[in-house]
């Protein structure tokens, strides 16, 4: 049971680290200090990627890379990162387009609630989360 709790704390640490790192990365990229990014989606690094990759590395350390649990976690990590770069990012791009259309059409202006645009990640942001997840997964004490 202790291993289970350590893997949860490992993953949560990676998630929190990724969210906190979004503040300085956002400042470097946008030249603007934005503390709201700590609770938002999207941005550099991907907290979803850091979370699941750190869990996968932790499982590899505890159970070995030949265990079925590692294989399952590896597949799950691949799906999460693909989703962040593909499906969720595309949804964000669609939201940008719809917001643009609705802001120019007077019919939609009255009842328009702006859609959230920053949903997914660029491949570079997912790579950042992957690297952070590996680092945390390797060095976090289990």
C-alpha positions in Angstrom: 0.0 0.0 0.0 2.9 2.4 0.7 4.0 2.1 -3.0 0.6 3.1 -4.2 0.7 6.3 -2.0 4.2 7.1 -3.2 3.2 6.8 -6.9 0.2 9.1 -6.3 2.4 11.7 -4.5 5.0 11.4 -7.3 2.4 12.1 -10.0 0.8 14.9 -8.0 4.2 16.5 -7.5 4.9 16.4 -11.2 1.4 17.9 -11.9 1.9 20.7 -9.4 5.5 21.4 -10.7 4.2 21.6 -14.3 1.4 24.0 -13.3 3.8 26.2 -11.3 6.4 26.2 -14.2 3.7 27.6 -16.5 4.1 31.0 -14.8 7.8 31.6 -15.7 7.4 30.0 -19.1 4.4 32.2 -19.8 6.4 35.2 -18.7 9.3 34.3 -21.0 7.0 33.5 -24.0 4.4 36.3 -23.6 6.4 38.9 -21.7 3.5 39.0 -19.2 3.2 37.6 -15.7 0.0 35.6 -15.5 -0.8 33.7 -12.3 -4.1 32.4 -13.6 -2.1 29.9 -15.8 -1.4 27.9 -12.6 -5.0 26.6 -12.7 -5.6 26.7 -16.4 -5.3 24.2 -19.2 -2.8 24.4 -22.1 0.6 26.1 -22.0 4.2 25.0 -21.4 4.8 22.4 -20.0 1.9 20.0 -20.4 0.8 19.0 -16.8 -1.2 16.0 -18.2 2.0 14.7 -19.8 4.1 15.4 -16.8 1.5 13.6 -14.5 1.2 10.4 -16.6 4.8 10.2 -17.6 6.0 10.5 -14.0 3.6 7.8 -13.0 4.9 5.6 -15.8 8.5 6.1 -14.8 7.6 5.5 -11.2 5.9 2.2 -12.1 9.0 1.2 -14.1 11.1 1.9 -11.1 8.9 -0.1 -8.7 7.6 -2.9 -10.9 10.1 -3.0 -13.8 9.6 -2.4 -17.5 8.5 -6.0 -18.1 5.4 -5.7 -15.8 1.9 -5.6 -17.2 1.2 -2.5 -15.1 4.1 -0.7 -16.8 2.8 -1.7 -20.2 -0.7 -0.4 -19.4 0.7 2.8 -18.0 2.9 3.3 -21.1 -0.1 2.8 -23.5 -2.2 5.2 -21.3 0.6 7.8 -21.4 0.8 7.6 -25.1 -2.9 8.1 -25.5 -2.9 11.1 -23.1 -0.1 12.8 -24.9 -1.7 12.1 -28.3 -5.0 13.5 -27.1 -3.3 16.7 -25.7 -1.5 17.4 -29.0 -4.3 16.3 -31.4 -7.9 16.2 -30.3 -7.8 18.8 -27.5 -5.6 21.1 -29.5 -8.0 20.9 -32.5 -10.9 21.7 -30.2 -9.1 24.8 -29.1 -8.5 25.8 -32.7 -12.2 25.3 -33.5 -13.1 27.4 -30.4 -10.9 30.3 -31.8 -12.6 30.1 -35.1 -16.1 30.0 -33.6 -15.3 32.9 -31.3 -14.1 34.9 -34.2 -17.2 34.2 -36.3 -19.6 34.9 -33.4 -17.8 38.2 -32.5 -18.3 39.6 -36.0 -22.0 38.6 -36.4 -24.5 40.8 -34.6 -27.0 37.9 -34.1 -24.6 36.0 -32.0 -23.2 38.9 -30.0 -26.2 39.1 -27.7 -26.2 35.4 -26.6 -22.6 34.6 -27.1 -20.6 33.0 -24.3 -17.0 32.9 -25.5 -15.6 29.4 -25.8 -12.4 28.4 -24.1 -9.6 28.5 -26.6 -6.5 27.2 -24.7 -7.4 23.5 -24.5 -4.6 21.5 -25.9 -0.9 21.6 -26.4 1.7 22.0 -29.1 4.1 19.1 -29.6 6.8 21.2 -27.9 4.6 21.7 -24.8 3.9 18.0 -24.6 7.6 17.3 -25.0 8.2 19.7 -22.0 5.8 17.8 -19.9 7.4 14.5 -21.0 10.8 15.7 -20.0 9.6 17.0 -16.6 7.7 13.7 -16.0 10.9 11.7 -16.7 13.0 13.9 -14.4 10.4 13.8 -11.5 9.8 10.1 -12.1 13.5 9.3 -11.9 14.5 11.5 -8.9 11.4 11.5 -6.7 12.0 9.3 -3.7 9.9 6.2 -3.7 
